[in-house]
Amino acid sequence: MSHNSFGHLFRFTTWGESHGPAIGAVVDGCPPGLSLSEADIQPFLDKRRPGTSRFTTQRQEPDVVRILSGVFEGRTTGTPIALMIDNVDQRSKDYSEVAKSYRPGHADYAYDAKYGFRDYRGGGRSSARETAMRVAAGAVARVVIPEVSIRAWVEAIGGDTIDPANFDGDEIEANPFFCPDPVAAARWETHVDEARRAGSSLGAVIACEAVGVPAGWGAPLYAKLDADLAGACMGINAVKGVEIGDGFAAAAARGEDNADAMRPGRPGTVGPEFLANHAGGIAGGISTGQPIRLRVAFKPTSSILTPVETVTRDGDATEIMTKGRHDPCVGIRGAPVVEAMVALVLADHFLRHRGQCG
């Protein structure tokens, strides 16, 4: 299967399947001499790890990462960094029906149509299990751009949105939903429990902000920073939409309302002072120095216990209900993955900018 690598100067390749013995990533292009250990990576994996609450899949994976190469005496060597996580809690028997029939909304049929063959155990490469290695690679990317702070949170579950007036950044790490609104988090407990008991699932919207990106990263036309961010996030399993800044709401605004007005910068600051950030910190494909803001829409999990009409591999009509352990809302654990993909894009663009502009 092709296209398993991402990035230009800072590049990573993932390997492995959901129910294989292990999953891994090779990160190439990391500058030498940076401090890096498993302890720098593990906290981000712990946030994405399954089985941490009743609101996620109950698959019990410790997701302990090992660095196999590219680091010597605690510092990167400039050579490829190999990362690996063992799979320890697979239950392939749960997918016996998936071997015969396609899950609507999942990649089962599309993989079969393309390759004529698929690993049905947990979805193989189409499983969200693969995103653990994106998170590991993203942790390495953060070491490359320590001046940038990246934070993602869940903004909505099942159409129920947070109240911006209740936003509390400390709450994001304090509840199982990565939710900055404690009132909304309490409601979501009921919503997700109800969906799980009904054998169904819910979608979610993730918001992400990167602070500390200087003006100048990105490039016009064919290497736009916002285009690369959108492509990176669209490449996450179950994602069906990405907005930069105001996104689709900008189409309903008037020009003067959508403009990010500028005033002269204050003494001692670099660049102008912006009075708004409708563009999400990117103009013409290049960062403006403002916070970079985006929103990512995750569809409901396709593996559900509610029977859904489908066809078998032979083309016969049937119904399927997916047994096993699945996220009732896959978007909940999407927050650390969105952070990782944003970090990977920004680290790559930092190196590309440095390569061209010094």
N, C-alpha and C positions, 0 to 999 in steps of 0.2 A: 504494500500500500504506500503510495507516495504522499508528499506534502505533510510530513510530520515535523518540519522545522519552521521556526518563526524568527524574524528579525534580520538585520543586515550586518552591522558591525558587532552588536551584542546579539548573539544568536543562540537559540536553544532547540534541542530536538528531544521529544519524549518517546518512550517505548514502553511496551507492555500492555496487558489486557486486564480487564476487571477481575477475571478469575484465573489468571496466570499465577506463577509463583512469585512474581515481583513486578513492580513498575519502576521506571527510572527516567532520568533526563541527563543530557550532556549539554552543559553551558559552555559556549565558546566565545571568545572575544572579551572576556573579563580582564580589565587591566591588572598587571601584576602588582604585588606589594600591598594589597588591601587585606585588612584583618578579616578572617572568615573562619567560622567553625560551625559544627552542627547546632550549637546553642544559639547562633544567629538565625537559623532557619526554623528550628522546631516550634517556637511560639506561634508562627504564622500557620504551620500545619495543624497545631492543636486547635486553632480557631475553626478550621475547615473540617476537622476530624469527625467521622460519623459516630453515632451512638452516644453523644454527649447530653442529650435530653430526649424526652418522649416525642419531641416535635421533629425529629430527624430519623433517618433510617437507623435501625437497631443493629446493623452490622457492626461488629466490634473489631475495629482496626486501630492499633496503637499508632500507626503512621510514624514510626521512628525512622528518621532519615539517617543515612550514612553517606559521608563524603569519601569516594573511592579514589579520586585523583584530582590534580590541579591545585592542591593546597599542601604546603610544606612549612612546618614549624608555625602554624597558625596564620600563614599569609598566602594569598593567591600567587601562583607562579606565572600566570599568563598562558598556561596550557589549558586544554579542556578540563572542565570540572565535571566529574561524573557523580551523580546523586542516585541513590537507590532506596526504595521502601519495600519491605517484604509484605506480601498479602498473606494474612493468616486466618481469615474467617470467611472463606468462600463456601457457598452452598449451591453448587451447580445444579443439583436435582430440582431446585425451585424453578428451573427454566425449561423443563421437559416439554411444556406446552408451547413455549416460545420457539422451540426448535421446529415445530410443525406449522405454526401460524404466525402471522405478523401482528405486532402491537400497533394499532392505529395511533398516529402521532409520534411514534418512535422511528428510529432509522432502520428498522429491520428490513422493510421492503426495499428501501433505497440502496442499502448495502448489497442486498441480493441482486438487485437489478444491475448494479455497477460491476460487481466482482464475480457474480455467479456462485458465491460462497460466503459464509459469514460465521463468526464465532458468536453463537447465541447465548453463551453463558454470561449473563449480566450485561449483554450488549457488546462485549469485547471492547474495541477501541471507541465505540460510540458511548460508552458508559461515562458518567460523571466521575468515576473513579480516577480517570486520567488527569483530572484537574488538580489532583494532589501534587503532581509534578510541576504543574504551572505555578502553584503556590510556592513550591521549593525554589524553582528558578527565579520567581519574583523576589524572594528573599535575598538572593544573590544580587539581583538588580538594585535593590535598595542600598546595598553597600557601595555601589558605584555612584549613587546620587544621594549622599547622606543629607544634603541641604534641603531635600524635598520631603515633605510630610504628606503621606497619602492615607486617606481615611474613607471608608465606605460604610454605609448603613442601609437598612431596609426601610424604604419609604412607604410601601404599601404592600398588603397581603390580601389577595382575593378582592381587590378593589377598595379595601378599607385603608384610608390614607392617614398618616400622622398629622397632627396639628402643629404647624411651624411655631406657634406660640409656646408650645411645650418642649421645644428642642433643647435637649441637655446632652452634650457630648459625652459626659461621664456615664450616661445610661447605656451607651452603645455596647460597652463591655460588661454591663451589669445584668443583662437578661439574655435568654437563648435566641432571641430574634434579631440581635444587632440593631435594636430599635432605640432611637434617641428620645422617644416619647413614651414615658412609663404608662400613661393612660391607654395609648394604643396597644402597647405590649400586652396589657391585661386583656383587652378585647381579643387580640390575636390568639391567645391561649384557647379561648372558646372556639374561635373560627377553625383553627387547625385541628383541634380535638374532634370537632363535629365532622370535618371532612375525612379525617382518618377513620372514624367509626363508621362512616357511610361508605367506606371503600373508595373514596374519591381523592382529589388533590386540589391544590390552589396555586395560582400564579403569584408573582411578586414583582415589585419594582425596587431596584437598588440604585441609590444615589452615591456618587463618589466625588471627592474633592482632593485635588493635589495643590498644596501650598508651597511656595518657595521656588517654583519654576521661573527662571529669569526670562526676560524678553529675548526673543531671537531663536529659540529652538523650533525646529520644523523647517519646511521649505515650501515654496509655491508650487502649485499645480500637481505634480505627480508624487510628491512626498509630503503631503500636508499632514501636520500633526493631528488635526482632528480626524482626518480620514483614516490614519493609522490607528488611532484610538478606537474609532468606530469599528474598524475591521477586526481589531484584536478582541473587542468585547462581543461582536457578533459571532466570533469563532468559539465562544464558550457554549458548552452544551445547554440546550433549552432556551437560549436567548433568541428573541424574535424582534427586538427593536432597541435602538440606541439613539439618544438625544444628546447633543452638545449644547451647553448653555440652555437657552429657552426652547431650543428644538422646534417642534411643530407649533408651539404657541407663537413663535415669531412670525409665522405666516398670517396670523390674525391681527398683528400689531401694525400701527402706522410707523413710518420711518423715523419720525422724531421720538417716538416712544421706544423704539427698538435700539436707537443709537446709544452707544456707550460714551456719553459726553466726557470731555477731558478738560482739565484745568492745569495750570503750571504746577509742577511738583513742589513740595515743600523743601525748604533749605536742608541739604544733607541727604536728600533722597535721590534715587536714580529714576529718570523717566517722569512722565506726567502723572497727575492724580486722576483716576477714573471715577466718575460719579455713578456708574452702574456696570454690570457685568452680564449683559444679555447674551454676549457672544461666548460665554464660558471660558474666557481667558485665551482665546485663539482668534486671530484675524488673518485672513488670507493664507491660512495654513500654518501660521507662525505664532508662537506664544507671545503674549503681550506683557507678561509679568504679573498679571492678575491670577487669582486662583483658577485652576482649570476645573470645570464642573461638567459632569455628565450623568445621565440616567440610563439604566439598562433594564429592559423588560424581560422577565423570565416567564415562560408558559407553564401551565400546570404539569406536574409529573405525568408522563404517559403510562407508566406501569401502575395500574390501579386494579382494585378488586371488583369494581363495577363491571359487569359484562358489557362488551362493546362488539358490534358487528365487525367482522373482518373476513379474510380469506386465508386458506391454507397455501402452502408452497405450490400445491398442485392446482390452485385456482378455485377450489371449492368454497362455498359459503359456509361460515361458521361463526361462533362467538368466542371471545377470549377474555379471561380475567387473569391478571398476572399475580401469581403467588410470590411469596418472598418478602424481603425487607427493603422497603423503598421510602424515600422522603415524601411525606404528604405535601410538602412545599419545598421543592428543590432550590428555590430562590433564596431560602434562609441561609444555606451554606454557600450561596453565590457571592456574598459580600467579600470574603477573603479572596475569592478567585478574581473578582473585578479589580480589587486592589492590586493583585499580582500582575494582571495583564496591563494595567496602567503603568506600574513600575517598570515592566519590561519594555514597553514602548518608550517611556521617558528616558530610560538608561540608554537605549539604542539611539534616540535622537540627540542626547547629550554627546555621545561619542561621534555621531555624524556631524554635528555642529562644530565640535572641536576640530574634527578632521578638515573641514572646509574653511572655517573662520579663525582657527587657532585659539 
